[in-house]
């Protein structure tokens, strides 16, 4: 069918169709499409808001837990601040280090505080020192420096035999050079930024939850010999002065004469030694030898105590026949519950152990 473009009705129809197409296009491009885009954007925003709202609701439900955790952290922070002294606390800290040395029994020959660069949070205060003492004293000193309320670290420890003969006689067998370093906190404290006075913390926070765990150091000299005290001399196997540990000794007898009393002891290796008043043992000396005991005076880190090693009497051995046993004759015999051996001729007692 041919279209007559000269026909007015045809022209009107074409114009109406074109106008309808134009209206549809304008509606789609100017109204529908922008609104669809807005709807999609609003849907994305709605999903985001719903997610944030869910997170907020979760946070609100966890608010008591978060507040509780915050308070615990703040209390730990307060403890941590105590570990790092301020500039005004340095003098008291240095005095504390010296007091630890005095308690350990070491002697300071050098004590020189200096300064060293740190970072944006702290500065270093190294203290170069030289101390003399025996092995146990210096080990105890180093352990307890690390246990001070403030953070103090020991480094560059160099140990050598003490070259001073007079000090070695006084049981100061070691010269130790080291650097003890403490730290001054210079960062900003977060304390006070949030008002927690109105918070209701439940259940109550316990001390165990807020305790700031620190590594602690211990040194126990019991049954440990000083490795700087020789066991072998030119005369053969012996124990040098100050090496015997009273915890390892058993008193097996005492002897006396015109020159005084001496104690016969043995160690766990069944080696015997003769001790007289004034002889040195680990951490002290022999104070007195009695008829049935030996008394030691021990200086344990500034605390003087006395340890008494006593004889345990031995029952006499009976080698004769026992009544009531086949193949033997004679009366039965029961050892007495307590037996005191008589003194031997010339002065002396024997025993079988320590009390």
C-alpha positions in Angstrom: 0.0 0.0 0.0 1.5 3.3 -1.1 1.6 6.2 1.3 0.5 9.5 -0.1 2.6 12.2 1.6 0.5 14.9 0.0 -2.6 13.6 1.8 -3.3 15.9 4.8 -4.5 12.9 6.9 -1.3 11.0 6.3 0.7 14.0 7.3 -1.3 14.4 10.4 -0.8 10.7 11.3 2.9 10.9 10.8 3.1 14.0 12.9 1.1 12.3 15.7 3.4 9.3 15.6 6.6 11.4 15.7 5.2 13.5 18.5 4.4 10.3 20.5 7.9 9.0 19.9 9.3 12.4 21.1 7.1 12.3 24.2 8.2 8.8 25.0 11.8 9.6 24.5 11.6 12.8 26.7 9.7 10.9 29.4 12.4 8.1 29.4 15.4 10.3 29.3 14.2 13.2 31.5 11.9 11.4 34.0 12.1 7.7 34.0 15.8 7.1 33.7 16.8 9.7 36.3 14.2 8.4 38.7 15.5 4.8 38.2 19.0 6.0 38.9 17.8 7.8 42.0 15.9 4.7 43.1 19.0 2.6 42.6 21.1 5.1 44.6 18.5 5.2 47.3 18.5 1.5 47.5 22.3 1.4 47.8 22.1 4.1 50.5 19.3 2.2 52.2 21.4 -1.0 52.3 24.4 1.0 53.7 22.3 2.6 56.3 20.8 -0.7 57.3 24.3 -2.2 57.6 25.4 0.8 59.7 22.3 0.5 61.8 22.9 -3.2 62.4 26.5 -2.4 63.4 25.3 0.4 65.6 22.8 -1.9 67.3 25.5 -4.6 67.7 27.8 -1.9 69.2 25.0 -0.8 71.5 24.5 -4.3 72.6 28.2 -4.7 73.3 28.6 -1.3 74.8 28.9 -2.6 78.4 31.6 -5.1 77.2 33.4 -2.3 75.3 33.3 0.0 78.3 34.6 -2.7 80.6 37.4 -3.5 78.2 38.3 0.2 78.0 38.5 0.6 81.8 40.7 -2.5 82.0 43.1 -1.1 79.4 43.2 2.3 81.2 44.1 0.7 84.5 46.8 -1.3 82.8 48.0 1.9 81.2 48.2 3.5 84.6 50.4 0.6 85.8 52.5 0.8 82.7 53.2 4.5 83.4 54.6 3.4 86.7 57.1 1.2 84.9 58.6 4.2 83.1 59.8 6.9 85.4 59.5 10.6 84.7 62.6 12.8 84.7 62.0 13.8 88.3 62.0 10.1 89.4 65.4 9.3 88.0 67.3 10.1 91.2 65.2 7.8 93.3 65.4 5.0 90.7 69.2 5.3 90.7 69.1 5.1 94.5 67.0 2.0 94.2 69.6 0.3 92.0 72.3 1.1 94.5 70.1 -0.3 97.3 69.7 -3.5 95.4 73.5 -3.7 95.1 73.9 -3.2 98.9 71.3 -5.8 99.7 73.1 -8.3 97.4 76.4 -7.5 99.1 78.2 -6.2 96.0 80.5 -3.2 96.0 80.3 -0.4 93.4 83.6 0.8 92.0 81.9 2.8 89.2 78.4 4.2 88.9 78.0 6.7 86.0 74.5 7.7 84.7 74.4 9.1 81.2 71.8 9.9 78.6 71.1 8.4 75.2 68.6 9.1 72.3 65.4 7.1 72.2 62.4 7.8 70.0 59.2 9.9 70.0 57.8 8.0 73.0 60.8 7.6 75.4 64.4 8.5 76.1 67.1 6.2 77.5 69.0 6.7 80.7 71.9 4.2 80.7 74.0 3.7 83.8 77.5 2.4 83.4 78.7 0.5 86.5 81.4 -1.8 87.7 80.7 -4.0 90.8 82.7 -6.5 92.7 81.4 -9.5 94.7 81.2 -13.3 94.5 79.3 -15.2 91.8 76.1 -15.6 93.8 76.0 -11.9 94.9 76.4 -10.6 91.3 73.8 -13.1 90.0 71.3 -12.1 92.6 72.0 -8.4 91.9 71.4 -8.8 88.2 68.2 -10.7 88.8 66.7 -8.1 91.2 67.6 -5.2 89.0 65.1 -6.7 86.6 62.5 -6.9 89.3 62.5 -3.3 90.3 59.1 -1.4 90.0 60.6 0.6 87.1 61.8 -1.0 83.9 65.6 -1.6 84.1 67.4 -3.8 81.6 71.0 -5.0 82.0 73.3 -5.3 78.9 76.9 -5.5 78.0 77.7 -7.6 81.0 81.4 -8.5 81.2 82.6 -10.8 84.0 86.2 -11.4 84.9 88.2 -12.5 88.0 88.8 -9.6 90.4 92.3 -8.4 89.9 92.4 -6.9 93.4 94.0 -9.5 95.7 92.7 -7.7 98.9 89.1 -7.9 97.6 89.5 -11.6 96.7 90.4 -12.3 100.3 87.1 -10.6 101.3 85.2 -13.1 99.0 84.8 -10.5 96.2 86.1 -12.8 93.5 84.5 -11.2 90.5 84.7 -7.9 88.7 81.6 -7.3 86.6 81.1 -4.4 84.2 77.6 -3.7 82.8 75.1 -1.1 81.7 71.7 -0.8 83.3 69.3 1.1 81.2 66.0 2.7 82.2 63.5 4.6 80.1 61.6 7.9 80.5 58.2 8.1 78.8 57.7 11.4 76.9 54.6 10.5 74.9 51.1 11.9 75.6 48.9 10.1 78.1 45.4 9.2 77.0 44.1 9.3 80.5 41.2 11.8 81.0 40.0 12.0 77.4 36.8 10.1 78.2 34.6 10.6 81.3 34.0 7.2 82.7 32.5 8.3 86.0 29.0 7.6 84.9 29.6 4.2 83.5 28.0 1.2 85.1 30.5 -1.7 84.9 29.0 -5.1 85.5 30.3 -7.5 86.7 32.9 -5.6 88.8 36.4 -5.6 87.4 38.8 -7.9 89.4 42.4 -7.2 90.3 43.5 -10.2 88.2 42.0 -8.7 85.1 43.9 -5.4 85.4 47.2 -6.9 86.6 49.9 -6.0 84.2 52.0 -9.2 83.7 55.8 -8.7 83.9 58.5 -11.2 83.5 60.2 -11.8 86.9 63.7 -13.1 87.5 64.9 -15.2 90.4 68.2 -16.6 91.4 68.6 -19.2 94.1 72.2 -19.9 95.2 71.3 -23.0 97.2 73.5 -26.0 96.2 75.3 -24.0 93.6 79.0 -23.5 93.8 80.8 -20.4 92.7 82.5 -21.4 89.4 85.1 -18.7 90.0 86.4 -20.6 93.1 88.8 -23.4 92.1 88.2 -27.0 93.2 91.7 -28.2 92.3 94.9 -26.7 93.9 98.5 -27.6 93.5 98.3 -30.0 96.5 95.5 -32.0 94.8 91.8 -32.3 95.1 90.4 -29.9 97.7 87.7 -27.3 98.1 88.9 -23.8 98.2 87.7 -21.3 100.8 84.1 -20.3 100.3 83.2 -23.2 98.0 81.5 -25.5 100.5 77.7 -25.2 100.7 76.3 -25.9 104.2 73.2 -27.4 102.6 75.4 -30.2 101.2 77.3 -31.0 104.4 76.8 -33.7 107.0 78.6 -33.5 110.4 80.2 -36.9 111.1 82.3 -36.0 114.2 84.2 -33.4 116.2 87.7 -33.4 117.7 89.4 -31.2 120.1 92.7 -30.7 121.7 95.1 -27.9 122.9 94.6 -26.0 119.7 90.8 -26.0 120.0 87.9 -27.9 118.3 87.6 -28.9 114.7 84.6 -30.4 112.9 84.7 -33.5 110.5 82.2 -33.1 107.7 81.4 -34.8 104.4 79.6 -33.7 101.3 77.1 -35.5 99.1 80.0 -37.0 97.2 81.3 -38.7 100.4 84.4 -36.4 100.4 85.5 -35.5 103.9 86.8 -32.1 105.1 88.1 -30.6 108.4 86.6 -27.3 109.4 87.7 -25.0 112.3 86.3 -21.6 113.5 86.9 -18.9 111.0 87.0 -21.2 107.9 85.0 -19.8 105.0 82.1 -21.5 103.4 79.7 -20.5 100.7 78.2 -17.2 101.8 79.8 -17.1 105.3 82.1 -18.8 107.7 82.4 -21.3 110.5 81.4 -19.4 113.7 81.9 -22.1 116.3 82.6 -25.8 116.7 80.8 -27.4 119.7 81.1 -30.9 121.1 78.2 -32.2 119.1 77.6 -29.4 116.5 79.1 -26.9 114.2 77.7 -23.4 113.8 77.9 -21.4 110.6 77.3 -17.7 110.1 75.8 -17.0 106.7 75.3 -13.6 105.1 72.5 -13.9 102.6 72.2 -10.6 100.8 72.7 -8.4 103.8 70.8 -10.7 106.2 73.0 -12.5 108.7 71.7 -15.9 110.0 73.2 -18.8 111.9 72.9 -22.4 110.7 73.7 -25.3 113.1 74.8 -28.7 111.8 74.3 -31.3 114.6 75.5 -34.8 115.1 73.0 -37.6 114.9 74.2 -40.4 117.3 74.7 -43.8 115.9 73.7 -47.0 117.9 76.5 -49.4 118.6 76.8 -52.4 116.3 76.1 -55.8 117.9 77.9 -58.8 116.3 77.1 -61.5 118.9 74.5 -64.2 118.7 70.8 -63.2 118.9 68.3 -65.4 120.9 65.3 -66.7 119.1 67.0 -67.0 115.7 67.7 -70.6 114.5 71.4 -71.4 114.5 72.2 -68.8 117.2 72.3 -68.7 121.0 72.2 -66.1 123.6 69.8 -63.5 124.8 67.8 -61.4 122.4 68.9 -57.7 122.1 66.9 -54.6 121.2 68.9 -51.4 120.4 68.1 -48.5 122.8 66.0 -45.7 121.5 68.6 -43.1 122.4 72.3 -43.6 122.7 75.0 -41.2 123.7 78.5 -42.4 122.8 81.2 -41.7 125.4 84.0 -39.3 124.4 87.0 -41.1 123.0 90.3 -40.8 124.6 92.1 -37.6 123.7 88.8 -35.9 122.8 86.4 -36.6 120.0 82.9 -37.7 119.1 81.3 -39.5 116.2 78.0 -39.3 114.7 76.1 -40.6 111.7 74.4 -37.6 110.1 73.1 -34.0 110.3 70.0 -32.6 112.0 
